[in-house]
Amino acid sequence: MIERPAAGERAVIVQLDFGQLDIEDQLEEVRLLTESAGGTVVAEVRGRRHSPDPKTYAGKGKVDEVGAMVAAGQADLVIFNHELSPAQERNLERALKCRVIDRTSLILDIFALRAASAEGKLQVELAQLEHLSTRLVRGWTHLERQRGGIGMRGPGETQLETDRRLLGNRVKLLKDRLSKLSRQRGVQRKARRRGDVLNVSLVGYTNAGKSTLFNALTHAGVYAANQLFATLDTTSRKLWIEGAGNIVISDTVGFIRDLPHSLVDAFHATLEAAIDADVLLHVVDSASHARDEQLAEVNKVLHEIGADDVRQVIAWNKIDLTEAGPGVERDEYGSIARVRLSARTGEGLDLLRSTFAEYAQAKAEARRKALSNTDNHLNISTLQ
């Protein structure tokens, strides 16, 4: 397992600029990630490079600058808001004389803190173990020089192979358990889809306000906070809509830029709620400077899990922080495509309920037509 930082652990964060346009937003994001993991940012190191340094990612001069910040701030660890190779991580730890973690390890740690359900914990452990498998050598640096000689003919390679085998067995066990849970939930979802009930899944960038909106609609009491990844486990509730009856609405885990593939794979079972939905309510923080990039990142993950063909309605949330008023926008076919609202103040929630009613009625009408066509086909077949 990845060692989890203790609350209040002092961190130096490193953000390098390779020509990105949203560098300030990325820096703010890693600050929030660090705080969400329980850390305290004592210093920030920035720099520009054309490409990463193969040995230390940042280059010798920048590593020396980071080392000075670590000493001045009495930091416990250094967090790179980038993906480091195992070799780069080891080289940095040797040079800086403290723990170094990358963006993937930080996100995995937050997921470990937030996982509440048994399935969520299994998914996090699977992602952690798969990430750790590339870094097993980290704990055996004293056995790296396996060239023979007195005192060097040890069991290092054998020990590593044993660790990898045990880790592989555990990964297989976790995958089997998650597969079983996925099949069970698949049966439940198919039963729901056979009915007239509209299924809506909330998706969006982390901290866009999905859980706050979910609570405002359903009064479910789901944990909602100004933190990244406050919600990991999918929660579903029935919601009564005037003129349409009950619908099922689900709150899902938030997405983020450069979400580790191991997490996307591990949480595939949880994200299946999005794949099987009739409508995806894509919640967007309309007050964020990076809202367009965040929207694109969510669509990228939806494509990865095979949910990019599901109908989307955009919910422009947090209008209380902008000058926009509540309202709806329709597409060229007359369907509601966007709703402007504030989950915190409740502005525009009536418009969102009306949107759900329209889509629920459209689904019910399509189902009636399908049943009618089936009955007509059966009658014709009987006459023949």
PyMOL commands that set and color helices and strands:
alter all, ss='L'
color gray80, all
select helices_A, chain A and resi 23-36+60-73+86-96+103-114+118-143+156-193+210-218+261-266+268-275+291-304+319-321+349-383
alter helices_A, ss='H'
color red, helices_A
select strands_A, chain A and resi 9-17+39-48+77-80+99-101+198-204+235-241+245-251+279-285+311-317+327-330+336-340
alter strands_A, ss='S'
color yellow, strands_A
deselect
rebuild
show_as cartoon
